[in-house]
Amino acid sequence: MNDLLVRDVRPVPLGRAGETSPVDILIRDRAVVAVGVGLARPAGVAELAGEGRWAMPGLWDQHVHMVQWALVRSRLDLSSAKSVEEALEIVRRGLTGAPGPSRADASQTPLVGFGHRSASWPRRATPADLDEVSPDRPVVLVSGDAHHGWLNTAAMRLLDVPWRDGLVVENEWFDAYDRLGDLPGAASQAEAAAVDAVREARQRGVVGVVDLEFSPSWDRWPSRLAVTGPFRVRTGVYAGRLPEVIARGWRTGDPLPGTDHWATMGPLKVISDGSLNTRTAWCCEPYADGATLAQPLGMANFGEAELTDLVATAHQHGLETALHAIGDRAVAQALAVFARTGASGSIEHAQLLPAGGLAQWAALPVRASVQPAHLLDDRGVTEQCWPDRTARAFALGSLREHGIPIVLGSDAPVAPLDPWLAMAVAVCRAPEGGEPWHPELSLTPREALAASVDGRTLAVGQPGDLVLLDADPLAGGDPAVQAKVLRTMTVSATVVGGHLVAE
């Protein structure tokens, strides 16, 4: 159904406290055309009974790697490993329990795992460790932050990675990971998984994502949407394929061919520094354990002149930039580049804010695209590596106080594609039942919800995207109770452009 009358729902007030009395919402031609009490149902328009449920605009995840998220759920889970030895035992069980390839095709069928976080392990991981467990079958272990790969020798040969006695990190790793998708059967597996992931996301109330997949996903979304039906997507492009997008004349916001306007061109994505877990996030001061690191400050993936040129080129051709910056030095550099080029877009992650510079940020047309759920995994390593600067880590409250626009996401598969988890952690900076970490840096539930709907409302003229909820998402007294309400929220229906896509 495209035209839809949603009857008897209570709008969630995302701005200041507002009216929550039941109303009807009429959606025609993908947009809200009327909001009121007792609206007449036009001929041919379907009706959805809200029965007094809470209604809010559809949810967005502003940072997703869709294929990686889709595939990770079927990969070997190493998130529980606390040491090299524990990780090897998980791999050993995976090799034994999963159907293995014959020796003839072993080189084409790697065992892929995901989720290890090795920064706090007692010793470093090496290819030799994996070689002892699996001398012939390739083993590719993707770190939980996705910024390095732990490969055995067979996997290095398979992915054309020069041998080294350590991890494959940052740009070299991103290139190697992309080659996994070229292996026999990988493409069809990825597409089937992506379709399932869209359906699962809509069950959680997600109506749209910013897809920052490494591969050129603009050519894949037409066939996916033909199977899934309505879902909103903005596709990013990385520096290596920027000339292709420029040649096609696509600007940010332009509809992608073959998607019936559900998918549009998104931003240029640039990964300017590394990550905390891999200890490559670029910082103003050395890591606390920097004496053991080849790069005590972390590392920049681009020089400032090259980064400026990339952002300026994208801006000249009508593309926003999503600039990954995790360390405080990388964030400061990102602000300088945005200011110098006049470009608009977002700083992705902003995990460690610089001691100064937020007033400069507030004057720029640049959003903070942040992933609160990363705090659950990175709190311990933050205290280990940045013990003197934890008050600037995941500092959502500081961004809010400076009036910097905030949008929430997951960076799936680094965290689950679950906006309710992201909102809950933004509100109460702790795992369920845990002690909040720097609670002064939290958002209110209303702020967290508003940061999850892509700036949309349920007003006339807005897109006809909404979710119906079985409980009031603003209920609860203290942050821990409010976070539990969000974590346990159930979605009874999801509507995209007037199409009922989940119930």
N, C-alpha and C positions, 0 to 999 in steps of 0.2 A: 504494500500500500504506500502511496505517495502523499495524498491529502489525508489528514488525520485530525480528529477532534479528541483532545485529551480532556476527559471530564473529571471535575471534582478533585483537584490537587492543591496542595499547600506549597506555595513558592518558598524556597529557602532564601532568607535575606542575606545576600553576600556582601552588600555594602553596609551602610548603617542599619540598625534594627528597623525592619519594615513590616508591612502588613503580611500576615501569614494565613488569612482567611481563605477558604477554598475558592478556586477560580477554575474556569475552563480555558484551554489554550487551543486555538485553531491554527493548524499548519497547512499551508497550500503552496504548491510549487517550491517546496523545500524551505520555506521561510515562515516565521510566525506572522500571521496577519491579523489576529485578534486575541485579546486577553480580557476576560470578563466573567460575569456570573450569568449562568443560564443561557449561554450562547446557543443559537439555533444551529442545527447540523445541516449544512448544505447537502443537496442531493448528490449521491455518489461518494460522499466522504465517509470513511470508516471512523469508528468510535472506539476509544480505549478508555475503560473505566478505571479512574485513578483511585476511587474509593477512599479519598482522604489521605492518600499517601503524600509524602514530601516530594517535591519536584525541584530540580535544578538543571542548569545547562549541562550538556554532555561533557564528560571529562576528557582531558588531553594528557598525553605523555609527551613532553617536549624534547625528549632525547632517548631514542631507541635505536638499537642495531637489530633490525627485525629478523633477519635470517639467523644471526647468531643466537638471539633469544629463542627463536623457534627450534633450533637444533640442540641447544644446551640441555633441554629437558630429557633428551635421550642419551646424553653423554655421561661418562663415568664421573661421579660426583666426588671431588677431592676436598670439599669445603671443610670437612672435619679434621683434616690432617694437621697435626701440630709439629711435625718434624719430617725430615726426609724419610726416616724409617717407616713412619705411619703412612706416608704417601705411597711408598713402595709396596706396602702390604695391600693397600687398596688396589693398586695396579695389578699386583699378583692375583688377587681375587677376580679382578675384571678379566684378566687374560684366561683364567681358568673357567669362569662361569659363563662368559659370553661365547657365542658361536664364533670360532676362530676361522681364519681363511686357511686354505690348503697352502702348503709351502710354495706351490707354483705361483699363487697370486698374492702372497703375503706382502710383497712390496707395494701393492696397490690398495691394501685395506688396513689403514692404520687404526689403532685403538686411540680414540680421542677422549681426553678427560678435561674437566673444567673445575675451577673454583679454589685451587690452592693459593694460600697467602703466605709467602715464605719469608717475609721481612723479619719476623720474630723467631724463625726456626734456629735451633742451636748451631747448625752448620749449613753451609750452602749446598744447593743441589747441583749435581753434575751429570753429564751424559753417561758417564761410566756407571753411575748408580742404576740408571734405567737399562743400560746394556746388560747388566748382570741379571736383571729380571726378564728382559726380552731382547735377546741378542739378534733375532731375525725380524720379528714383526715390528714395524714402525710404531712408536708410541709418541703421541703429541699431547702434552699437558698444557692447557691454556690457563694462565693465572687468573685469579678471581677479579683482578682489575683489568684484564685483557691486554696488559702492556708488555707481557713477556711470554715466551713459550719455553717449556722445559722439554727438550727433545732427546731421544736416543740417537745413536749414530745412524741407524736405518732410516729414521725419520728425516734426519738432515739430508741424507742422500735423496730421499723421495721428494723433498720440497726444495731441493737445489740450494741448500744452505751450506756455506763453507763450514767445515768442522771447527768447533772451538770447545774448550773445556769449561763451559759455563752456559748461561742462559742466552737466548736470542731475544733482544729487547728493541722496543720502540720501532722506528721506521723499518728496520730490517725484518722485525717480527711481523709487522702489519703486512708487508709484501709476502712473506712466507705463508702467513695464515690465509691470505687471499688465494694462494695456489691450492689450498685444500679443496676449494670449490671446483677446481678443474679436474679432480679425480673422477674416474668412472662411477656413474650413479649418484654423484654428489648433488648435481643440479636438481634432479627430480626429487630427491629426498628433501632438499631445502625448500622447494616450492610447496610440496605437500605439507611440510611442517609450518610454513608461513601461513598457509590458509587456516590451519588449525589454531595458530596463535592469534589470528585476527578474531576468530569466533570466540576464543577464550577471553580476549580483551573486551569484546563487546558485552560479554556476560558480567564483567566488572564495572560496566558503565562507561567504558572508554569509547569515544566516538572518533578520535583522531590521534595520530602520532606524527612526530617529526622523525623520519627514518634516515638515520645517518650511517647506513650500511656502507662498507667500503666498495662493494661492487656497484655498478651503475643500475640501481634499482628502478630508475624511471622506465627502463625497458621491460621490467618484470611485473610492475603493478597492474598494467592492463589485464593480463591473463588472471592474476590473482583476484582482482575485483570482479571479473566476469564470473568467478566461482562464488566468492563470498557475498556479493552484493554490496550495498553502500557502506563505506568506511572512508574517513577523510585522512589523507596522507600528504605530507610535504617531504619531498625527497631532496637530500643533500647531495653535494658533489665535492669530491676532494681535488686537490691541486692538480694531480696528474690528468684528470679528465675535464678540468675547467675549460680548456680550449674547445672541446667537443660541445659543451653546453653553450658557450659563446657563439660557436658556429651555427648552432640551431636557433639562436636568437632568443633563448628562454631567459626570462627575468623572474626574480622571486615573485611568486603569486600567480604566474601564468599557468593555465590548466595544461596538463600533460595529455598528449594525443591518446585516444583510445580508452580514456578513463571516465568519460561522461562528467568531467569536471570534479570528480571526487578526489583526484590527486592533482597536486600542483607542484611547480618547481619551488624548492626550498632554498637554503643558503649554501654558500661555500663553507665547507667544514675544514678547519685547519687545526691540527694537533700541535700546539706550539711547545709544549713540554711533556714530561712523562707523568708518573703517578707516584703516590706515596708508598704503596706497597712494594713497588719495584724500586723505590727510592731514586726515582729520576725526576720527580717534580722539582721544578727550578725555583730555588729559594734565595732570599737575600742573605741569609746566614746559614752556616753549615748545619747539617743534620747533627743531632747529639752524638750519633755513632759515626760521624763523618770520617773519622780517622781510618775506618775500615773500608771506605768507599773510594773507588777510582775517581768519582765526581762528588766531592763532599757537599756541594751546593745543589746537586741534581744537574739536569742538563736541559738546554734549549734544543728543540728539534729544527729550528729555523733561525738564521741570523736576522737581526732587526730590519736590515735593508731588504732582505728577501721577503720577510713577512709583510712589510709595508707595501712592497710591490704587488704581492698577491692580493691583499685586501683592497688596494687601490684599483687594481684591474677588475676585480669582482664588482666593486662599487660603480666603476665607470660603465659597466655593462648591466647594471640594474639588479645585481645580486647582493643580498645581505650576506654577512659573514657570521658564522657560529665559531667562535675562537676558543678552543679548549685551552684553559689555563688553570692549573691546580696550585702550584707554588706561588708564594706572594710576589716573587720577582717576575714570574710569568704573567701574573695578573697586572702588575704595574706596566710591563711591556705592552700588554694588550690594550690597556687604557691609552698609552702613548700612541699606539698605532691607530686606534680608532679616532683619537683627537687629531692626528696628523692628516689622516685621509678623509675625514668627514663622513666615513662609512657608518652604516647602522647595522644592528644585529644583536648578538648576544655574546656574553662571556660564559662559556660552559664550565660548570663545576665551581670555580672560584673557591676552592676548598680552604685555602689559607689566604686571608685578605691582607694586603699590605698595611703597615702601621699608619700610613697616610694615603690619601688619594681618593677616598670615597666621595668627597665633595666634588672632585673632578669628574668622577664617574657619574654622579647625579646630573651633571650638566650635559651628558652625552646621550644620544638616542640608542642606548645599549641596555638590553635586559640582563638580569642575572638569571641564568638557566641552571638551576641547582637540583641536586639529588639527595634529599635528606636521609634516605635509607642507607646511604654509604656510611653514615656515622656509626651504624650498628657494627660494621666490619672494621672500620678504621679508628675507632676510639682508642683501642689498645696501642696500635702502632703509632698513632698521633702522640700519645703520652710517652712512648718510647723514643720516637725520632724528633718530635717537636715539643718537648716538655715545657719549654719556656714560652710557648706561643699558642697554647690551647685555647685561649680566650679569643683568638682570631680564626679559629677553625670552625667551619660550618656556621659562620656567624650570620645567620639569617636575620636576627634582630637588628644587627648593625646595618645591614642593607636596607631594612624597612625604615629605620630611623633617619636614614639619609634620603629617603624617597626614591630609591632605586627600584624600578619594576622587577618583580620576582615571578618567575614561572617555574613550576615543579615538573620533574621527570624522574626516570629510573636509571637511565644508561643501561637498560637491559641488554645483555644478560648479567651485568655487574651486580644489579639488584633486580628483583622480580618486577615485571611489568604490572604493577599493582599500585594505582594512585592512592588507595586507602592506606596502605602501608606508608607511603611517602608522606601523606598528610599527618598520620599519627605520629611519626618520628619528628616532623617539623613542630608539632604541638608539644610533645613530651619527649625530650631528647634522651631516650633510653629504650632498651628492649622491654617487652611487657613484663611488668613487675620489678623492673630495675630502677636504680637511682638516676634521676635526670642529671645530665652532664652539661654544665653551664646553662642552667635553665633560663638565665637572663637573655639568651640568644634565640629563644623560641619564637614561633609565630602563634597567634591566636587561632582557634578553629576557623573563624570567619576568614582570616587572612589566608590560611592554608587552602581552604575551599576556593577562594577567589583566585588563587594562584594556579589552580588546576583546571580552569574552564576556558583558557585561551582568551580571556577578556570578554566572554560572551555573557549575555543576560537572557531572560525569558521575555523580553520586550518585543513589541511589534517591530518588524524589520530585521530582527536577528535571525540567524540560521535556525531551522527547525530541528535542533538537536537537543534532546533532554534525557534525563534519567529519572525514574521513579524509585524512591527509597522507602524501605519499610520502617524507618525510624528517623527521628530528627537528628541530623548530623552535627548540630550545634548544642546538643544536650550534654549535660554533665557539669559538675562544679569545678573541681581542680583539674589540672592538665592530665594527670594519669587517668582519671575517669573519662575525660573527653577523648583521649587517645584510644582508650578501649572501645568507645562508641564507634570511632572511625575504623579501627582494625576489624571490628566484627560486623560492619555494615553489610546489609544484604540489598542487592539491586533487584527490583521486581520487573523492571522493563527498561530497555534502551531504545531510543528513537534517533535515527540519523536522517535528517532531511525529510521528516515525515514518514519514513519507513520504519516499521517496528522490526528491529533486527535481533532482539533478544528479549525473552520474558521467562 
